[in-house]
Amino acid sequence: MGIDELLSLLEGVRAGEVPVDAAASRLSSPPIHDLGHSQLDTHRELRCGHPEVVYGAGKTPLQLVEISRALLEHSDRLLVTRTTDDAAALLCAEIPRAVHHPASGCITVEPPDAGEGEGLVLVVCAGTSDLPVAEEAAVTARMLGARVERLNDVGVAGLHRLLGRTDLLREARALVVVAGMEGALPSVVGGLVERPVIAVPTSVGYGASLGGVAALLAMLNSCASGISVVNIDNGFGAGYQAALINRTPQATKR
C-alpha cells in the first residue's frame, strides 16, 4: 500500500463509501506477501516512499518474475537490480511495461504518468569502465522521482573535462561521483560545489587497487567536505541516497 492508496481508502471512509470495519481490516492485514521463497514487504512504500527494490543477483528468472508480479499488485512501479540477460529477457516478456537497462542490469516499470522528475541528481563517472555502476545509480535515482543527468568520462587524468562543466555541477541538488583506480574524483568534485556528494568506489583497477578497496579508503579519507561514501560498486545505494536528498524541503528551495 502506498500513500495514495491509503489516502483514497481514508477518503472512502469519510465519504461513507467504505465501511469502517472494511477499512480497519485492510489496515490491520500483515504487510507481507508470502511467496514461499520470498516474503515481500508490501508497506515499504507507505513507510519509506518507494516500494521494495528487488536485488536480482542469486535469484532465478522464475523467482524474479513471481516477485515482480506480486510487487506490482501493490504498486505501480518496480525496480530490479543486478539481473542476468536471461532473467531480463524473461521479465520483459512476462511483465507489461518492463524496460531493460542493459548497461546496469536493471529492470524498471514506471508509472504511466511518470514525468522527467524533479530537481537534479547529477551522476559523475570517472571512466567508461565505471559506467555500469554509474548507470545503476542513475536508474535508481530516476525511479525515486529525481531528474537525472550524467557526466561521463571526466576522471582526474584529464581534469579539464570536468572543469569545463562546473555550471552543471553547481546546478545539481545532489551528486553521485563514481570512480575506481585511485578514487580521487569525489575529492575534486567536493571542492567545487556546495552540494552533498555521494562517492562510489568501483572495483575497476589493477592489482594494487585490491578490487576497489584502494578507492574506498581514498574516498573515506577525503579532505573535501560534504562527502559520504557507499560500499564498493554500490550504485544503487548512492542513487537512492541522492534521490532522498534531492526531494528534501531544503533542497527544493534551491
Backbone bond lengths (Angstrom), bond angles and torsions (degrees), N, CA, C in turn:
res aa  C-N    CA-C-N  psi(-1)  N-CA   C-N-CA  omega(-1)  CA-C   N-CA-C  phi
1 M - - - 1.465 - - 1.523 109.59 -
2 G 1.330 116.59 129.25 1.445 122.11 175.53 1.513 111.00 -100.17
3 I 1.336 116.08 176.43 1.447 120.02 -176.39 1.526 110.97 -64.97
4 D 1.331 118.39 -36.21 1.466 120.58 179.45 1.529 111.23 -64.62
5 E 1.341 115.65 -40.89 1.464 119.80 178.75 1.521 110.66 -66.33
6 L 1.337 117.40 -39.49 1.461 121.07 178.48 1.527 110.64 -64.21
7 L 1.323 117.31 -45.41 1.454 120.19 179.39 1.527 111.53 -62.82
8 S 1.331 116.67 -39.15 1.462 120.56 177.96 1.525 110.91 -63.03
9 L 1.334 115.89 -41.11 1.458 120.35 178.29 1.525 110.73 -62.58
10 L 1.330 117.50 -45.70 1.460 121.18 -179.14 1.528 111.50 -66.77
11 E 1.334 116.51 -37.76 1.464 119.62 176.26 1.526 110.72 -63.76
12 G 1.350 115.29 -36.81 1.460 118.97 177.36 1.507 112.17 -63.92
13 V 1.332 116.88 -37.99 1.464 120.79 176.67 1.526 110.17 -65.31
14 R 1.328 115.98 -46.14 1.463 119.66 -179.23 1.527 112.53 -61.44
15 A 1.341 115.55 -36.17 1.466 119.86 -179.00 1.519 112.79 -82.57
16 G 1.334 117.19 -3.66 1.450 120.59 -178.96 1.511 114.06 78.92
17 E 1.333 117.06 11.64 1.463 120.98 -178.79 1.527 111.93 -87.99
18 V 1.320 117.06 -20.97 1.468 121.96 179.21 1.526 108.07 -122.34
19 P 1.339 118.74 122.02 1.462 120.59 178.05 1.527 110.85 -60.92
20 V 1.323 115.21 146.21 1.464 120.33 -178.59 1.520 111.16 -59.25
21 D 1.353 116.97 -41.78 1.464 119.15 -177.97 1.533 111.21 -67.62
22 A 1.330 117.67 -31.99 1.468 120.11 177.05 1.521 110.80 -68.18
23 A 1.345 115.95 -40.97 1.460 119.80 177.53 1.526 110.97 -65.32
24 A 1.328 115.87 -42.23 1.466 119.76 179.26 1.523 110.63 -62.39
25 S 1.337 116.63 -38.14 1.457 120.70 179.68 1.529 110.86 -63.37
26 R 1.347 115.91 -42.46 1.462 119.21 179.29 1.519 111.54 -65.80
27 L 1.318 116.75 -40.90 1.459 120.29 -177.31 1.522 112.71 -73.80
28 S 1.326 116.82 -25.92 1.465 120.00 -178.24 1.525 112.99 -89.71
29 S 1.333 117.38 -6.22 1.465 119.94 179.23 1.528 110.14 -66.60
30 P 1.316 118.31 138.01 1.459 120.34 178.60 1.538 110.75 -57.73
31 P 1.332 117.98 131.46 1.467 120.98 -176.76 1.524 112.38 -79.08
32 I 1.335 116.38 52.80 1.462 121.56 -177.23 1.519 108.87 -133.55
33 H 1.320 115.75 133.49 1.459 121.68 172.63 1.529 106.47 -112.75
34 D 1.315 116.09 104.49 1.463 122.18 -172.53 1.529 110.18 -88.24
35 L 1.336 115.75 116.23 1.469 121.06 177.94 1.526 112.45 -103.40
36 G 1.311 116.45 5.25 1.457 119.58 -176.36 1.516 110.80 89.17
37 H 1.330 116.89 -65.05 1.467 120.09 178.00 1.528 111.52 -81.26
38 S 1.334 118.12 -17.14 1.462 122.13 -178.10 1.522 109.53 -145.99
39 Q 1.333 115.81 146.62 1.462 121.34 174.48 1.525 107.50 -120.07
40 L 1.320 116.05 109.72 1.449 121.41 -170.82 1.526 111.10 -89.84
41 D 1.303 115.52 138.11 1.463 123.32 178.39 1.526 108.00 -87.37
42 T 1.315 117.42 99.79 1.459 121.06 -173.71 1.523 113.62 -85.85
43 H 1.341 118.39 -3.87 1.460 121.70 176.30 1.531 112.31 -106.92
44 R 1.339 117.17 11.44 1.460 119.73 -179.20 1.533 111.48 -59.98
45 E 1.321 116.37 -40.90 1.464 119.82 -179.31 1.524 111.39 -64.33
46 L 1.323 116.99 -37.65 1.465 120.92 179.64 1.525 110.98 -65.30
47 R 1.337 116.60 -39.62 1.464 120.28 -178.49 1.526 112.77 -81.74
48 C 1.332 116.88 -39.88 1.462 121.01 -167.09 1.528 114.09 -115.40
49 G 1.340 117.40 -6.31 1.449 119.88 177.36 1.505 115.39 90.33
50 H 1.337 117.99 -5.65 1.463 121.21 178.29 1.520 108.06 -149.62
51 P 1.335 117.33 139.73 1.466 119.05 -179.54 1.522 112.30 -65.17
52 E 1.313 115.28 166.92 1.455 121.14 179.75 1.525 111.10 -56.13
53 V 1.323 115.67 135.44 1.463 122.04 177.41 1.522 108.62 -95.59
54 V 1.324 116.49 141.74 1.464 121.97 -175.33 1.522 109.45 -100.01
55 Y 1.317 116.02 122.10 1.465 122.07 173.62 1.519 107.68 -86.18
56 G 1.333 116.68 111.25 1.456 120.61 -169.93 1.508 115.86 -77.98
57 A 1.327 118.07 -26.04 1.463 120.56 -175.80 1.523 110.67 -61.65
58 G 1.318 116.48 133.13 1.460 121.70 178.28 1.510 114.93 87.18
59 K 1.314 117.93 -8.48 1.463 121.21 178.02 1.529 108.87 -99.50
60 T 1.325 116.56 146.83 1.460 120.30 178.62 1.533 109.13 -75.93
61 P 1.334 117.81 158.23 1.462 119.68 176.55 1.526 113.04 -56.07
62 L 1.341 117.35 -39.94 1.462 119.52 -179.74 1.531 111.34 -67.34
63 Q 1.320 116.96 -39.23 1.461 119.35 176.13 1.524 111.09 -60.88
64 L 1.325 116.35 -41.44 1.460 120.05 -179.81 1.529 111.48 -64.77
65 V 1.321 117.10 -37.93 1.461 120.13 177.19 1.519 110.30 -64.37
66 E 1.336 117.49 -45.63 1.464 120.61 -179.98 1.526 111.24 -62.79
67 I 1.320 116.69 -43.59 1.463 120.51 179.86 1.531 110.40 -64.29
68 S 1.321 116.55 -44.48 1.464 120.48 -177.83 1.517 111.57 -63.89
69 R 1.326 116.84 -44.42 1.469 119.68 178.45 1.524 111.05 -61.13
70 A 1.325 116.87 -42.32 1.467 120.19 -178.98 1.526 110.75 -64.98
71 L 1.332 118.30 -42.40 1.456 120.47 179.74 1.523 111.27 -64.69
72 L 1.321 116.61 -36.69 1.462 120.38 -179.38 1.528 112.55 -73.37
73 E 1.319 117.79 -11.15 1.462 120.46 171.05 1.529 111.03 -72.43
74 H 1.343 115.89 -20.55 1.461 120.86 -175.33 1.522 112.82 -113.95
75 S 1.323 118.09 -7.87 1.455 121.44 -176.72 1.522 109.85 -150.33
76 D 1.330 116.15 161.02 1.459 120.22 178.45 1.519 112.66 -100.38
77 R 1.346 116.59 12.95 1.462 119.88 179.78 1.518 110.07 -140.90
78 L 1.337 114.58 158.17 1.465 119.64 -176.32 1.523 109.01 -152.12
79 L 1.324 115.66 138.48 1.462 121.65 172.24 1.515 108.82 -133.40
80 V 1.336 115.24 121.51 1.467 122.60 174.48 1.518 106.97 -118.09
81 T 1.326 117.55 129.12 1.463 121.31 -179.79 1.530 110.98 -109.96
82 R 1.321 114.34 159.09 1.474 123.21 171.85 1.534 112.72 55.03
83 T 1.324 116.68 49.92 1.454 119.99 176.95 1.523 110.82 -88.51
84 T 1.312 116.05 157.76 1.464 121.30 169.87 1.530 108.77 -85.02
85 D 1.326 116.60 166.84 1.468 120.00 178.15 1.524 111.15 -62.61
86 D 1.339 116.81 -39.28 1.471 120.11 179.55 1.527 111.08 -64.01
87 A 1.325 116.32 -43.77 1.467 119.85 179.32 1.518 110.62 -65.78
88 A 1.328 116.73 -40.20 1.461 120.11 -179.96 1.526 111.08 -63.35
89 A 1.325 116.51 -41.26 1.467 119.85 179.76 1.522 110.98 -63.00
90 L 1.343 117.23 -42.70 1.461 120.18 -179.97 1.525 111.22 -67.95
91 L 1.328 117.42 -42.12 1.459 120.68 179.82 1.525 111.34 -61.54
92 C 1.321 116.56 -43.25 1.465 119.94 -179.56 1.523 111.35 -67.97
93 A 1.331 116.59 -29.77 1.467 119.75 178.10 1.525 112.09 -76.29
94 E 1.334 116.80 -31.38 1.459 120.87 -172.14 1.531 114.23 -100.55
95 I 1.329 117.88 -22.37 1.464 121.51 -174.04 1.523 109.69 -109.62
96 P 1.321 118.12 116.52 1.465 120.41 178.12 1.526 111.43 -57.93
97 R 1.301 116.23 140.02 1.468 125.17 176.59 1.520 114.05 67.79
98 A 1.331 118.37 7.69 1.462 119.93 178.34 1.527 110.10 -69.49
99 V 1.334 115.15 138.49 1.465 122.11 179.85 1.528 108.47 -124.32
100 H 1.326 116.08 131.83 1.458 121.98 177.95 1.518 109.22 -95.11
101 H 1.330 115.70 131.00 1.465 121.78 175.26 1.528 106.83 -109.77
102 P 1.323 118.05 89.62 1.471 121.09 -168.86 1.522 114.53 -62.41
103 A 1.325 118.56 -30.60 1.462 119.87 -178.63 1.524 111.76 -62.36
104 S 1.342 116.62 -34.46 1.461 121.11 -177.20 1.515 113.45 -105.71
105 G 1.340 118.17 -14.97 1.447 120.79 -174.01 1.512 113.59 77.10
106 C 1.334 117.99 17.29 1.463 121.78 179.96 1.533 110.78 -91.89
107 I 1.319 114.70 151.83 1.462 123.23 169.75 1.521 107.15 -120.72
108 T 1.334 117.31 133.34 1.457 119.89 178.87 1.521 110.78 -129.82
109 V 1.326 114.67 149.72 1.458 123.25 165.74 1.522 105.60 -127.52
110 E 1.316 116.64 116.23 1.458 121.08 -179.39 1.514 110.91 -98.66
111 P 1.339 117.58 152.82 1.474 120.25 174.98 1.527 110.64 -58.81
112 P 1.311 117.82 149.51 1.470 120.13 -179.00 1.520 113.41 -57.51
113 D 1.345 117.37 -30.19 1.455 120.92 -176.66 1.526 112.70 -99.58
114 A 1.319 117.84 19.59 1.460 121.03 -178.03 1.527 110.47 -63.85
115 G 1.325 116.60 130.41 1.457 121.73 176.92 1.512 110.50 -98.63
116 E 1.320 115.96 -157.86 1.461 119.56 -178.43 1.513 112.74 -82.08
117 G 1.335 117.97 -8.42 1.451 121.81 179.03 1.517 111.46 97.77
118 E 1.335 115.04 171.79 1.462 120.90 -176.64 1.521 110.34 -109.99
119 G 1.338 115.14 163.43 1.457 120.44 176.16 1.508 112.12 58.85
120 L 1.323 115.96 -146.64 1.453 120.98 174.81 1.518 110.25 -158.81
121 V 1.327 115.31 122.42 1.469 122.52 166.22 1.520 106.52 -106.26
122 L 1.316 116.45 123.31 1.462 121.72 179.22 1.522 108.95 -103.81
123 V 1.320 116.17 124.38 1.464 121.92 177.64 1.525 107.56 -102.25
124 V 1.328 115.69 114.73 1.459 122.93 -176.09 1.524 108.35 -106.60
125 C 1.317 116.47 124.38 1.462 121.56 -173.40 1.528 109.93 -117.90
126 A 1.331 116.65 128.17 1.462 120.58 -175.86 1.522 112.15 -67.65
127 G 1.327 117.47 -48.24 1.458 120.33 -175.73 1.516 111.86 -141.23
128 T 1.320 115.58 162.85 1.460 120.35 -178.97 1.526 111.54 -59.52
129 S 1.328 117.62 -32.37 1.468 120.73 179.77 1.524 112.43 -67.81
130 D 1.329 117.28 -17.80 1.463 121.70 178.79 1.525 112.81 -89.18
131 L 1.330 117.38 -2.35 1.462 121.16 -172.43 1.534 114.96 -59.13
132 P 1.346 120.61 -39.71 1.472 117.91 179.77 1.524 113.70 -56.43
133 V 1.332 116.60 -40.95 1.467 120.18 179.27 1.526 110.48 -71.11
134 A 1.332 116.57 -41.36 1.460 120.51 178.53 1.523 111.08 -62.53
135 E 1.322 116.91 -40.45 1.455 119.98 -179.16 1.523 111.10 -67.68
136 E 1.328 118.05 -35.42 1.461 120.38 175.38 1.527 110.39 -60.95
137 A 1.325 116.90 -40.69 1.465 120.52 177.55 1.521 110.90 -64.37
138 A 1.322 116.74 -42.43 1.458 120.81 -178.18 1.528 111.69 -65.81
139 V 1.325 117.15 -45.02 1.460 120.97 179.61 1.530 110.41 -63.11
140 T 1.319 116.22 -41.84 1.465 120.47 -179.76 1.526 111.43 -62.94
141 A 1.329 116.94 -47.42 1.459 120.50 -178.84 1.523 111.13 -62.00
142 R 1.319 116.89 -39.96 1.471 119.55 178.34 1.530 110.53 -64.73
143 M 1.336 117.69 -40.63 1.452 120.21 -179.35 1.529 112.39 -65.84
144 L 1.330 116.84 -21.15 1.468 120.82 176.87 1.526 111.48 -95.44
145 G 1.327 116.81 14.93 1.459 120.17 169.81 1.504 116.74 97.55
146 A 1.323 118.65 6.16 1.462 120.55 -178.99 1.526 111.39 -90.27
147 R 1.329 115.52 147.13 1.464 119.58 163.79 1.515 106.78 -76.96
148 V 1.307 116.43 133.72 1.461 121.01 -172.78 1.523 110.09 -124.37
149 E 1.320 115.65 135.45 1.454 121.75 168.99 1.513 108.57 -126.56
150 R 1.341 115.41 158.49 1.456 121.50 -176.25 1.520 110.33 -122.97
151 L 1.308 116.28 142.88 1.454 123.11 174.54 1.525 106.44 -129.58
152 N 1.331 116.35 103.04 1.465 121.54 -169.52 1.531 112.92 -103.70
153 D 1.333 114.55 150.46 1.468 123.23 172.18 1.521 111.60 57.95
154 V 1.333 116.23 53.28 1.469 121.34 -179.91 1.530 110.46 -124.41
155 G 1.330 116.49 39.47 1.459 121.17 -177.69 1.511 113.30 -68.25
156 V 1.328 116.05 171.99 1.469 121.62 -172.40 1.524 113.08 -70.87
157 A 1.328 119.02 -12.55 1.464 119.65 176.88 1.535 111.79 -67.90
158 G 1.337 116.83 -17.88 1.463 121.96 175.62 1.514 108.60 -140.43
159 L 1.316 116.60 73.46 1.459 121.66 -168.41 1.531 112.83 -63.44
160 H 1.333 117.37 -25.56 1.467 120.19 179.75 1.531 111.95 -61.07
161 R 1.348 117.23 -25.79 1.465 120.60 178.78 1.523 111.25 -65.18
162 L 1.318 115.84 -34.27 1.465 121.08 178.40 1.524 111.51 -81.17
163 L 1.311 117.24 -44.09 1.459 121.05 -174.46 1.527 111.79 -65.36
164 G 1.314 117.00 -22.66 1.451 120.05 177.10 1.512 113.48 -74.75
165 R 1.352 117.99 -6.10 1.475 121.64 -177.91 1.526 111.99 -123.22
166 T 1.317 116.92 29.21 1.466 118.89 -179.05 1.528 112.36 -63.50
167 D 1.343 117.69 -26.46 1.462 119.76 177.06 1.517 111.26 -62.10
168 L 1.340 116.68 -41.77 1.464 120.99 178.35 1.524 110.52 -69.78
169 L 1.326 117.84 -40.08 1.463 120.78 178.58 1.523 110.83 -57.03
170 R 1.334 116.48 -41.99 1.460 120.64 -174.87 1.521 112.93 -81.14
171 E 1.318 117.74 -13.03 1.459 121.60 177.46 1.522 111.88 -77.77
172 A 1.329 117.55 -26.84 1.463 121.95 -173.51 1.523 111.62 -71.02
173 R 1.336 115.68 147.37 1.465 121.44 172.44 1.525 111.10 -80.98
174 A 1.321 116.59 -31.26 1.469 122.29 177.06 1.519 107.55 -149.86
175 L 1.333 116.44 149.08 1.455 121.28 -177.79 1.522 110.02 -125.89
176 V 1.311 115.98 135.40 1.458 122.52 170.91 1.527 106.43 -105.59
177 V 1.320 116.56 123.68 1.466 120.62 -177.08 1.523 108.33 -118.98
178 V 1.328 115.56 118.19 1.459 122.88 -171.72 1.527 109.15 -111.45
179 A 1.333 116.97 126.54 1.466 119.82 -178.32 1.511 110.86 -156.23
180 G 1.319 115.35 144.68 1.458 122.10 172.19 1.518 109.33 -110.62
181 M 1.339 116.47 -145.94 1.470 121.43 -179.80 1.536 110.27 50.69
182 E 1.349 117.43 -118.62 1.470 120.19 -177.01 1.521 112.51 -87.27
183 G 1.330 117.95 -8.89 1.467 121.00 173.75 1.512 115.20 67.12
184 A 1.337 117.89 32.37 1.460 120.50 -173.73 1.521 114.39 -86.20
185 L 1.327 117.89 -18.74 1.463 120.26 -171.08 1.530 114.49 -58.91
186 P 1.336 121.21 -42.03 1.465 119.17 179.96 1.524 113.43 -58.54
187 S 1.329 118.05 -35.21 1.463 120.23 178.54 1.520 111.21 -64.41
188 V 1.331 116.13 -40.04 1.462 119.97 178.32 1.522 110.37 -64.61
189 V 1.341 116.63 -48.09 1.462 120.42 -179.51 1.526 110.60 -62.74
190 G 1.324 116.60 -41.46 1.459 120.23 -179.92 1.516 113.17 -61.07
191 G 1.331 116.82 -26.20 1.450 120.58 178.05 1.512 114.11 -84.64
192 L 1.334 117.32 -0.60 1.464 121.52 -177.20 1.524 113.84 -111.88
193 V 1.338 117.96 -14.61 1.457 120.24 -171.73 1.524 111.38 -130.84
194 E 1.339 115.64 162.65 1.475 121.59 175.01 1.517 110.84 -108.43
195 R 1.303 116.94 28.10 1.458 122.90 -178.31 1.535 109.75 -114.51
196 P 1.338 117.55 158.98 1.466 119.84 175.60 1.529 111.03 -63.95
197 V 1.311 115.49 139.03 1.465 122.64 177.86 1.524 108.17 -118.87
198 I 1.320 116.15 124.49 1.463 121.13 175.49 1.518 107.29 -104.61
199 A 1.308 116.48 115.40 1.461 122.42 -176.18 1.525 110.46 -92.49
200 V 1.332 115.94 135.12 1.467 121.66 179.88 1.525 109.34 -123.38
201 P 1.334 118.23 107.66 1.461 119.16 174.00 1.526 110.21 -76.19
202 T 1.328 116.59 140.14 1.456 119.49 176.51 1.515 110.10 -111.81
203 S 1.321 115.57 164.23 1.465 121.38 -178.93 1.524 112.19 -84.40
204 V 1.332 117.27 13.37 1.462 122.31 178.91 1.522 109.83 -77.04
205 G 1.315 116.82 132.04 1.465 120.36 175.96 1.512 112.14 146.57
206 Y 1.334 115.51 168.67 1.462 121.84 179.88 1.526 111.01 -80.55
207 G 1.319 116.29 -176.77 1.463 122.69 -168.75 1.504 116.86 -48.07
208 A 1.328 118.09 -47.34 1.463 120.38 -176.78 1.519 113.17 -71.87
209 S 1.332 116.77 -8.46 1.478 118.44 174.59 1.520 111.21 -74.45
210 L 1.345 116.51 -15.11 1.466 122.80 172.56 1.525 112.54 55.57
211 G 1.324 115.02 43.64 1.462 119.28 176.61 1.510 114.56 63.86
212 G 1.326 116.67 29.74 1.457 121.09 178.48 1.513 114.49 103.19
213 V 1.332 118.33 -8.71 1.461 120.68 -178.80 1.526 110.65 -65.16
214 A 1.332 117.83 -38.70 1.466 120.53 179.32 1.526 110.99 -62.15
215 A 1.333 116.58 -44.76 1.469 119.91 177.97 1.522 110.98 -64.99
216 L 1.324 117.22 -40.87 1.464 121.20 178.43 1.525 111.03 -58.86
217 L 1.325 117.55 -47.77 1.468 120.99 -178.35 1.530 110.98 -66.21
218 A 1.337 116.14 -37.99 1.460 118.91 177.85 1.527 111.05 -62.11
219 M 1.333 116.53 -42.76 1.465 120.44 -179.26 1.524 111.26 -68.82
220 L 1.311 117.39 -38.48 1.462 120.57 177.71 1.523 111.95 -65.33
221 N 1.338 116.49 -26.09 1.455 121.56 -179.11 1.525 112.74 -101.08
222 S 1.318 116.98 16.51 1.462 120.36 -178.87 1.527 110.87 -60.98
223 C 1.347 115.85 140.73 1.464 120.12 176.67 1.521 111.53 -91.11
224 A 1.336 117.90 -5.21 1.461 120.69 176.17 1.524 109.49 -76.92
225 S 1.318 116.29 145.56 1.464 121.14 -178.81 1.521 110.66 -86.16
226 G 1.335 115.87 156.74 1.462 121.21 173.11 1.504 115.19 79.42
227 I 1.343 117.30 19.00 1.468 120.86 -178.41 1.524 109.56 -106.85
228 S 1.331 116.65 129.47 1.457 121.90 168.28 1.522 107.78 -113.99
229 V 1.318 116.46 158.39 1.461 121.41 -172.81 1.517 109.92 -129.61
230 V 1.328 116.80 132.45 1.458 121.49 174.33 1.529 109.17 -103.03
231 N 1.302 115.92 -179.49 1.460 121.28 -174.97 1.533 111.16 -71.79
232 I 1.310 115.42 166.49 1.460 122.06 -179.31 1.526 110.22 -59.79
233 D 1.329 115.92 128.68 1.473 124.57 177.93 1.527 113.39 66.08
234 N 1.333 118.09 14.90 1.476 120.29 -175.79 1.527 110.91 -89.30
235 G 1.319 116.72 67.65 1.452 120.33 175.66 1.512 112.64 -61.92
236 F 1.329 116.94 -36.57 1.465 120.91 179.37 1.528 111.11 -59.00
237 G 1.324 116.96 -49.98 1.461 120.51 -178.43 1.518 112.29 -61.19
238 A 1.329 116.47 -38.84 1.463 120.18 179.87 1.518 111.37 -69.39
239 G 1.341 117.01 -43.74 1.457 119.99 178.76 1.513 112.34 -63.09
240 Y 1.321 116.83 -38.43 1.461 121.87 179.07 1.529 110.17 -64.35
241 Q 1.332 116.51 -47.97 1.458 120.35 -179.55 1.525 111.15 -62.55
242 A 1.328 116.95 -43.20 1.464 120.36 -179.68 1.524 111.45 -62.94
243 A 1.330 117.04 -38.98 1.463 120.48 179.67 1.523 111.32 -66.73
244 L 1.331 117.95 -37.82 1.464 120.55 177.06 1.529 110.65 -65.16
245 I 1.326 117.04 -42.38 1.465 120.47 177.07 1.522 110.12 -62.44
246 N 1.310 116.48 -41.90 1.458 122.82 -176.22 1.520 112.71 -59.44
247 R 1.344 117.32 -31.54 1.457 119.11 -175.08 1.527 113.94 -104.09
248 T 1.324 118.72 11.46 1.455 120.14 175.93 1.523 109.47 -70.78
249 P 1.357 118.04 153.19 1.466 119.97 -179.84 1.528 113.08 -56.31
250 Q 1.344 117.03 -37.21 1.453 119.94 -179.64 1.529 110.65 -64.17
251 A 1.333 115.79 -40.21 1.461 119.00 -178.21 1.519 111.48 -69.56
252 T 1.323 117.66 -36.46 1.465 120.23 -175.74 1.516 112.19 -71.43
253 K 1.329 117.71 -11.88 1.464 120.05 176.41 1.524 111.57 -80.78
254 R 1.329 117.11 -12.69 1.461 120.29 -178.14 1.519 110.75 -67.27
